[in-house]
């Protein structure tokens, strides 16, 4: 697979025969690749140690299906560092308890905080390395259970949050509103409503939260006070905003000038610090109206300052994910989106100007003023664009929304031109089986940004790909829809560290291959997500029954 995240190609799919079997990871490969994504459930430190100063440390992580992988470390606390380490992989509950009891008989184990276990092992290693003693070879594997030095892995905690849920509707016609922003005022915590207008938001430090801020394009904002006794099944109404065409007169005769000024002001309007976004990512594949693939994850997105306006150092890491796949024999094609969660980097058109807003690329388009709208109680220029030249690759058409006062990009809607199907196929398709005919119908994007304390941040991205497939000499074709979306649910900009390259999700990766086949009611814990629609919940239930 060769991907190019540029104006020529932002999102690609790969189609293959599902009959090809997945390669299973060996225990060592699994530990290296996935151990640090598993939650730490227990740590122990031995209290028996003789005059030689040797201590045993245990760190245990739990797999989604309930099994355990344990790292055991024998350290010399005087000078020799790590004497030996070993792992016990994917043990069931009984085997794990038996192993802990066996070690306890010799070492008199006591439960310890993860930070203490981590510090004891690395402290011994650091001291030994200072006098020229290297770590024992087995640590090349077991360090992934303990985790690397200076990286923080949260210990499993009890719930310390409240959950607020409800539905958002238009006040005039009572219709539900999709993709509405729901956030905690004065914070970076938020989510969006689903296609049914429903939302669920988990809030920590609940005693300090008194209201929710609800905002949507074309509507007045609504700040809803929270009653701690009534936090579920809220019904929230938004009032449509009546546009006044005479409110916008500045630059109205030259829409391209407005776009150029907004590009020039990106370093001023967007964060000048490195940021770590926490987000929820969902990817679904439908065959006709039936879901055949559902994958979801919590991700971290590291973004450098917008003063840079490049994505070369931006990275994505999958923290926790799950998937469901159709087991029907008739679903013979596997449809996967290459790059998946990296859309939070490459479809951020403000930062990745290669996607759309490169100054040279503007010459390929004509721009037109449209009727203004309101977002977040602020007036917006709406500027549509369409191709004005013919190039060797397909171009886009769509709309840009620009804050009238700040001249910041707040929203972008754009789709790939399907005028030339050959060019469209080149932009969308990465790989397919021989003899399969691919007919693209739609490649569209929605990108939204949100203002927080005077700066504008990435908020939500949605990508939809529709196409039809048929085999040669077959009479009928089958329609597929691939939908991926990401919402930023939290953000940190103080003392954030870059995601290590070996832990980053890459453009050529298929997201489905990177998460596990596991589903449970409390899977997400305190993380915020986009609530599944009723049709999606039904699909999950059906796929779950198929896999039994």
Secondary structure, 3 states (H helix, E strand, C coil): CCCCCCCCCCCEEEEEECCCCCCCCCHHHHHHHHHHHCEEEEEEEECCCCCCCEEEEEEEEECCCCCEEEEEEEEECCCCEEEEEEEEEEECHHHHHHHHHHHHHHHCEEECCHHHHHHHHHHHHHHHHHCCCCCCCCHHHHHHHHCCCCCCCCECCCCCEEEEEEEEEECCCCCECCCCEEECCCCCCEEECCCCCEEEEEEECHHHCCEEEEECCCECCEEEECECCECCCEEEEECECCCCHHHCCCCCCCHHHHHHHHHHCHHHHECCCCEEEEEEEEEEEEECCEEEEEEEEEEEEEECCCCCCCCCCCEEEEEEEEEEECCCCCCCEEEEEECHHHHHHHCCCCCCCCCCCCHHHHCCEEEEEEEEEEECCEEEEEEEEEECCCCCCCCEEEEEEEECCCCCEEEEEEEECCCCHHHHHHHHEEECCCCEEEEEEEEEEEEEEEEECCEEEEEEEEEEEEEEEEECCCCCCEEEEEEEEEEEEEEECCCCCCCCHHHCCCCCCEHHHHCECCCCCCCCCCCCCCCCCHHHHHHHHHHHHHHC
